[in-house]
Amino acid sequence: MRAFPELIDEAAAADVTGWGFGWLDGRATEERPPWAYSRMLAARLPAAGSALDLDTGGGEVLAGLPRLARRTVVTEGWPPNARRARELLGPRGVAVVRIGQGAPLPFKDGAFDLVTSRHPVDPAWHEIARVLAPGGAYLAQHVGPASAFELIEFFTGPLPRQRLARDPRREAAAARDAGLRVDQLRTVRLRMELFDIGAVVWLLRKCVWWVPDFSTARYHDRLVELDALIRERGAFVAHSTRTLIEARRPG
């Protein structure tokens, strides 16, 4: 394994825009959920007359699908991601709408047959229900509770209250409160392995909400400690959680 400073400098300079994780190839692994979300999208989108993808990131998920809905719109709040989404999806006729987190969706009531999202920041259930056509469906893969907390708490210390967030039962209750019928709710816990300290730094730069004040200078000592642990054990093991939720607006 290369020296600590070289791994840190490389990861600190690497591009972290978009939602692609190819930079981690050979440096980290994560189990995939059994439901194969991209394959579900590939089957559902072509059958929809109109579809909306929320928090699309750089558009990588939809860009990898062979066919989309006849009318497809995506939203994204972070400018670098929105630009990348336009580059990837614009040539396929997809409209990219930049909106701030928590802002109302700028679409008419009942505008979409299908609303999707992979790892939304904070689902606005009443807005999702509003823009769904009667009989329309919300299909999404959410981040579940305490995801990657072994890694997060290595830097922050215990976060007992935060571990309670993203409870799938509460999310399902919120969807029902918005008038949706929850047809499917599944949560899985998945093994993650990080094989060098560069992978850690890159992930913490990309997922900025994990350790909000992260910098390699501020957490230098913890990074040194974690680097030694990885070299001793061969990997740092954490666990992500993912929730599949499908809800429908009654027709």
C-alpha positions as CSV (number, residue, x, y, z in Angstrom):
1,M,0.0,0.0,0.0
2,R,1.2,3.5,-0.8
3,A,2.3,6.0,1.8
4,F,-0.3,7.9,3.9
5,P,0.6,11.4,2.5
6,E,0.3,10.2,-1.1
7,L,-3.1,8.6,-0.5
8,I,-4.4,11.6,1.3
9,D,-3.2,14.1,-1.4
10,E,-4.7,12.0,-4.2
11,A,-8.1,11.7,-2.6
12,A,-8.2,15.4,-1.6
13,A,-7.6,16.4,-5.2
14,A,-10.0,13.9,-6.9
15,D,-13.3,15.0,-8.4
16,V,-16.3,14.3,-6.2
17,T,-19.2,15.8,-8.2
18,G,-22.1,13.8,-9.3
19,W,-23.3,10.5,-7.9
20,G,-20.8,8.1,-9.6
21,F,-18.6,6.1,-7.3
22,G,-16.2,4.7,-9.9
23,W,-13.2,6.4,-8.2
24,L,-13.5,3.8,-5.5
25,D,-13.1,0.8,-7.8
26,G,-10.5,-1.5,-6.3
27,R,-10.4,0.7,-3.1
28,A,-13.8,-0.1,-1.5
29,T,-16.7,-2.4,-1.9
30,E,-20.3,-2.3,-0.9
31,E,-22.9,-5.0,-1.1
32,R,-25.8,-4.2,-3.4
33,P,-29.5,-4.4,-2.3
34,P,-31.3,-7.5,-3.5
35,W,-34.0,-5.6,-5.4
36,A,-31.7,-4.1,-8.1
37,Y,-33.1,-0.6,-8.1
38,S,-31.7,0.3,-11.5
39,R,-33.4,-2.7,-13.1
40,M,-36.6,-1.8,-11.5
41,L,-36.3,1.7,-13.0
42,A,-35.4,0.3,-16.4
43,A,-38.7,-1.7,-16.3
44,R,-40.9,1.1,-15.0
45,L,-39.8,4.2,-16.8
46,P,-40.5,3.3,-20.4
47,A,-44.1,2.4,-19.4
48,A,-44.7,5.9,-17.9
49,G,-46.0,8.8,-20.0
50,S,-44.3,11.3,-17.7
51,A,-41.7,10.8,-15.0
52,L,-39.9,12.9,-12.4
53,D,-36.6,12.0,-10.8
54,L,-35.9,13.9,-7.6
55,D,-32.4,14.7,-6.3
56,T,-30.9,13.2,-9.4
57,G,-27.3,14.1,-8.6
58,G,-25.3,14.2,-11.8
59,G,-28.0,12.1,-13.6
60,E,-25.8,9.0,-13.6
61,V,-28.6,6.6,-12.6
62,L,-31.0,7.6,-15.4
63,A,-28.1,8.0,-17.9
64,G,-27.3,4.3,-17.5
65,L,-30.9,3.2,-18.6
66,P,-31.6,2.3,-22.2
67,R,-35.1,3.9,-22.3
68,L,-36.8,6.6,-20.3
69,A,-40.4,7.9,-20.0
70,R,-41.7,9.8,-23.0
71,R,-41.5,13.0,-20.9
72,T,-38.7,12.9,-18.2
73,V,-37.8,15.7,-15.8
74,V,-35.2,15.6,-13.0
75,T,-34.5,18.0,-10.2
76,E,-31.1,18.7,-8.5
77,G,-30.1,21.4,-6.0
78,W,-26.3,21.4,-6.2
79,P,-25.0,23.5,-9.2
80,P,-22.1,21.2,-10.1
81,N,-24.4,18.2,-10.1
82,A,-27.1,20.0,-12.1
83,R,-24.5,21.0,-14.8
84,R,-23.4,17.4,-15.0
85,A,-27.0,16.1,-15.3
86,R,-27.6,18.5,-18.2
87,E,-24.5,17.2,-19.9
88,L,-25.6,13.6,-19.5
89,L,-29.4,13.8,-19.9
90,G,-29.9,16.9,-22.0
91,P,-29.1,15.1,-25.2
92,R,-31.8,12.6,-24.4
93,G,-34.5,15.3,-24.1
94,V,-34.6,15.3,-20.3
95,A,-35.4,18.6,-18.6
96,V,-33.1,19.4,-15.6
97,V,-34.7,21.7,-13.1
98,R,-32.5,23.2,-10.3
99,I,-34.4,23.8,-7.1
100,G,-33.3,24.4,-3.5
101,Q,-33.6,21.9,-0.8
102,G,-37.1,22.1,0.8
103,A,-38.5,24.3,-1.9
104,P,-41.9,23.5,-3.4
105,L,-41.8,21.5,-6.6
106,P,-42.4,23.8,-9.5
107,F,-44.8,21.5,-11.3
108,K,-48.6,21.3,-11.7
109,D,-50.8,19.0,-9.6
110,G,-51.0,15.5,-11.0
111,A,-48.2,16.2,-13.6
112,F,-46.4,12.8,-13.4
113,D,-47.3,9.2,-13.7
114,L,-44.1,8.1,-11.9
115,V,-41.9,9.9,-9.4
116,T,-38.5,8.3,-8.5
117,S,-35.5,9.0,-6.4
118,R,-32.3,7.3,-5.5
119,H,-31.1,8.4,-2.0
120,P,-33.2,11.6,-1.7
121,V,-32.1,14.1,0.9
122,D,-35.4,14.6,2.6
123,P,-38.6,13.4,0.8
124,A,-41.3,16.0,0.7
125,W,-44.2,13.6,0.9
126,H,-47.0,16.2,0.4
127,E,-45.3,17.6,-2.7
128,I,-44.7,14.1,-4.1
129,A,-48.3,13.3,-3.6
130,R,-49.4,16.5,-5.1
131,V,-47.5,16.1,-8.4
132,L,-48.4,12.5,-8.8
133,A,-51.4,11.8,-11.1
134,P,-54.2,9.7,-9.7
135,G,-53.0,6.1,-9.8
136,G,-49.4,7.3,-10.1
137,A,-46.5,5.7,-8.1
138,Y,-43.5,6.8,-6.1
139,L,-40.6,4.3,-6.4
140,A,-37.4,5.1,-4.6
141,Q,-34.4,3.7,-2.8
142,H,-33.7,5.7,0.4
143,V,-30.7,5.7,2.7
144,G,-31.8,3.8,5.8
145,P,-31.1,4.4,9.5
146,A,-27.5,4.6,10.9
147,S,-26.0,4.1,7.5
148,A,-22.2,4.0,7.5
149,F,-22.2,5.0,11.2
150,E,-19.2,2.9,12.1
151,L,-17.2,5.2,9.8
152,I,-19.0,8.4,10.8
153,E,-18.8,7.9,14.5
154,F,-15.1,7.1,14.2
155,F,-14.6,10.8,13.5
156,T,-17.6,12.4,15.4
157,G,-18.0,10.1,18.4
158,P,-21.4,8.6,19.3
159,L,-24.4,10.1,17.7
160,P,-27.4,8.4,19.4
161,R,-30.1,10.8,18.3
162,Q,-28.9,10.8,14.6
163,R,-29.1,7.0,14.6
164,L,-32.9,7.3,15.0
165,A,-33.2,9.3,11.7
166,R,-34.4,7.8,8.4
167,D,-36.6,5.2,10.2
168,P,-38.5,3.5,7.3
169,R,-41.6,3.1,9.5
170,R,-41.7,6.8,10.1
171,E,-41.2,7.5,6.4
172,A,-44.0,5.2,5.5
173,A,-46.2,6.9,8.1
174,A,-45.4,10.3,6.6
175,A,-46.2,9.0,3.1
176,R,-49.6,7.8,4.3
177,D,-50.2,11.1,6.0
178,A,-49.7,12.7,2.6
179,G,-52.5,10.6,1.2
180,L,-50.3,7.9,-0.4
181,R,-50.8,4.1,-0.1
182,V,-47.6,2.3,0.8
183,D,-47.4,-0.9,-1.3
184,Q,-43.8,-2.0,-0.5
185,L,-41.3,-1.3,2.2
186,R,-38.1,-3.2,2.6
187,T,-34.9,-2.4,4.4
188,V,-31.5,-4.2,4.2
189,R,-28.1,-3.8,5.9
190,L,-25.1,-4.1,3.6
191,R,-21.4,-4.6,4.3
192,M,-19.0,-1.9,3.2
193,E,-15.2,-2.4,3.1
194,L,-12.7,0.4,2.7
195,F,-9.2,-0.8,1.7
196,D,-7.1,2.4,2.0
197,I,-7.3,5.8,3.7
198,G,-7.8,7.5,0.3
199,A,-11.2,5.8,0.0
200,V,-12.2,7.2,3.4
201,V,-11.2,10.8,2.5
202,W,-12.9,10.7,-0.9
203,L,-16.1,9.4,0.6
204,L,-16.1,12.0,3.4
205,R,-15.6,14.7,0.8
206,K,-18.4,13.4,-1.4
207,C,-20.9,12.7,1.4
208,V,-20.4,16.0,3.1
209,W,-23.3,15.5,5.5
210,W,-21.6,12.5,7.1
211,V,-19.0,14.6,8.9
212,P,-20.0,18.2,8.1
213,D,-16.8,19.8,9.4
214,F,-14.5,17.3,7.7
215,S,-11.1,18.3,6.4
216,T,-7.9,16.4,6.2
217,A,-6.2,19.0,8.4
218,R,-8.8,19.1,11.1
219,Y,-9.0,15.3,11.3
220,H,-5.4,14.5,10.6
221,D,-4.8,12.5,13.8
222,R,-7.9,10.4,13.4
223,L,-6.9,9.7,9.7
224,V,-3.5,8.6,10.8
225,E,-5.1,6.2,13.4
226,L,-7.6,4.9,10.8
227,D,-4.8,4.4,8.2
228,A,-2.9,2.3,10.7
229,L,-6.0,0.2,11.5
230,I,-6.6,-0.4,7.8
231,R,-3.0,-1.5,7.2
232,E,-3.3,-3.9,10.2
233,R,-6.7,-5.4,9.3
234,G,-6.7,-5.1,5.6
235,A,-9.9,-3.1,5.5
236,F,-12.2,-0.9,7.6
237,V,-15.7,-2.5,7.8
238,A,-18.9,-0.5,8.1
239,H,-22.5,-1.1,7.1
240,S,-24.9,0.9,4.9
241,T,-28.6,0.6,5.1
242,R,-31.0,1.0,2.2
243,T,-34.8,1.1,2.1
244,L,-37.0,0.4,-0.9
245,I,-40.3,2.1,-0.8
246,E,-43.1,2.1,-3.3
247,A,-46.2,4.2,-2.7
248,R,-49.2,5.1,-4.9
249,R,-51.6,7.9,-5.1
250,P,-55.1,6.3,-5.1
251,G,-56.8,6.6,-8.5
